[in-house]
């Protein structure tokens, strides 16, 4: 169901025969729209109720990959075939990693702000922890030519979704993700202080690295 501009509907649809690139990109936009609407306090509203958000979260919990392929455990993926993991690296980042970071951020935000929703959905917190653990295994890497830009984008989702603040309050929610983010903060902090701000292609990434430092300031 589409509700206003925030596209509250089931994001992952296993009965669909095929996801084309255009549709997968639209589904990422849907997840971004929901996260932004929540973070900006524009939903819930008269059109998009808390019940709509609960249904959306239920669909996320239901559609998480549960480990039929061990490498995919905890991921959300637009790929129709759950047994196929041989996607090009850039496609994995765009259509497995990115939707997982977005799903984790949405579930984290709703859990922090609307526990009445998260507490009534069976498997909600387990799905959130598994998604966080998958995110930790990816180390939030982006496309090779824009690693720093990818980190800024993906950490931005975590900031909006209260993922980082949740882990600061209780690292045991997902120790793997907490440790990965803490190590990332130390690595980026050293790079900035030592003026190691150029990537492998000679591009100055100082602005992005400083932004990452700011995103991780709570750790």
N, C-alpha and C positions, 0 to 999 in steps of 0.2 A: 504494500500500500504506500502510495506517495502522499506525504503530508507536507503541504507548503513547500518551502524551498529546501528543506533539509532531507528529503528523500529517505524517510524512515520506511524502509521495506527490507525484506530478506536480502542480505548482500550476497550470500553464497548459495547457489542453487544447484544441488547435485543432479537434479533431473534434467538439467539442460544438456543437450547433446554436445554442444561445442561452444567454447568461449573464443571469440575472435579477439584480436589485439584491441580493437576499438572498444568492445564491450568490457574487456578487462580494465582498460584505462578509465572507462566510465564508472566501473565499480570502485576503483580507488578513489575517484572524485566523490562518490557517494559516502565512503567512509570518512574522508576528510571533511565533508560537509557536516556530517553528524558530530564529529569531534569538535569542530569549530562552533557549531551551534550550542553544544553543551558547555564548552569552555567560555564562550561569550555570554552565557546565561540567556540565550535566546530560545532555547528549548529546555524543559517543556513549556508549552504555551497552550492557547486555546485550541489550536489546530493539531499540535503534536503533544499528546498527553503523556503523562508518566507511564500509563499502560502501553502506549505505543513504544516508548523507549524500552520497557520491560520485554515486550515481544521481540524487539530488535536484538536485545542482549541474549534472549533465549535462543534466537536463531544463530548467534555467534557461538554460543556454547555448543549447540548441536552440530555445527558445521566444522568445528576444529578437527584437525587430523590427529588421530589417537595413537599412531605408531604402527600401523600396518606396514609402513616402511619406516624403520627406526629413525632414519635421518630427518623424517618429516614430523616426528612426534611433537605436538604442541604448536604446529604451524597452522595458519590459515592460508588457503591457496585457491586461486581461480582456475587452476589446472583441472580439467575434467577427469582425467585418469589418475586415481590416487597411487597407482603403482609406478608411474612414470616420473623419475626424478632427473633424467638426463636433459635438463633444459640448459640453454646457454646461460653463462654467468649473469649477463645483464637482465635476461628474462627472469631468472630466479630472484634477483634483487627487486625487480619491479612488481612481480606477480606472486611471489611467495613471501619474501622478507618484508616488503613494504606493507602489504595488507595485514601481516601479522603484527607489526609495530602499531598499526592503526587500531586493530582489534584489541590488542592489549591496552592501549591508551584509553579507548572507549570504556572497556570493562573496568579499568582501574578508576577512571573518573566517576563512573556510576557507583562503584563500590564505596568510594570516598564520600560522595555527596548524597547518594540515595541508597543507603544500606537496606532500606525496606525492599528495594528491587533485588539486589544481589543476594540477600538472605533467603529469598523465597524461590530461587532458581537452583534446582539440584545440579551439583557439579560446577557451579559458577566459580568458586574460589580455586578449585583444582584446575579448571580451564585457564584461569588467569595466571596461576603459578606455572603451568606448563608452557603457556605462551611466553612468559618472561624467560623461562629457561631456554626455550628455542632462540629467543632474541639474543640471549647471552652467547649462545654457540655461534651465532652469525657475526658477533662483534660489531654489529651495525655498519659493516663495510658498505661502501657505495661503488658506483662505477669507477674503474681505475683512474680515469681522467678527471674525476671530480670527487675524490674521496672526502675531502674536507667539506664540500658543499653537501654531500650526502649525510655526513654526520650532523651538520647544522639542521638539516631538514628532519632527520629521524629523531634527534634529541628534542627538537621542537615539539614533535608529537608527544614525547614522554613528559615534557614540561606541562603541556596543555592537559594531558591526561592524569596529572598528579602521580605518575609512576615514580619519579625520583623522590618526591616528598614522602610517598608511601614507604619507599625503601629506607629512607633516612629514619623514619619513625620506627620501622621494624625490618631490619635487614634479613630476618629469617623468612619473610614472605617469599623471597627468592635470593638465596645467598649467592648463586652464580651470577645473577644480573648485577647485584650490588657490588660484588668483587670486580666484575668487568668494568663497570662504570667508574669505580674508584681508581682502578688502574689506568683507565683512559684519562681521567682528570690529572693524574700524576704525570703521565706521558705528555699530554698536551701542555701542561703547565711548564714542564722542563723545556719543551720545544720553544715556547714563547719566551721564557726567561733567557734562553741561550741563543735566541734569534735564529733558530732553525725553522724558518717559515716558508721555504720554497719546496714545492713538490718535485717529483721526478722529471717533470717536463719544464722546470724552471719558472713556474708560475708562483707569484707571491701570494701565500695563503694566510698572511698575518691576520687580516680582518676576520676570516672564518675561524681561525684558531682562538682568537680572543673571544669570539661569540660562543664557542664551545666551552671555554673556561667559565663564561658567565652562566651558561645553561647548567653547568655542574657545580655552581658555587655552594650549594647546600651540602655537598658531600664532604 
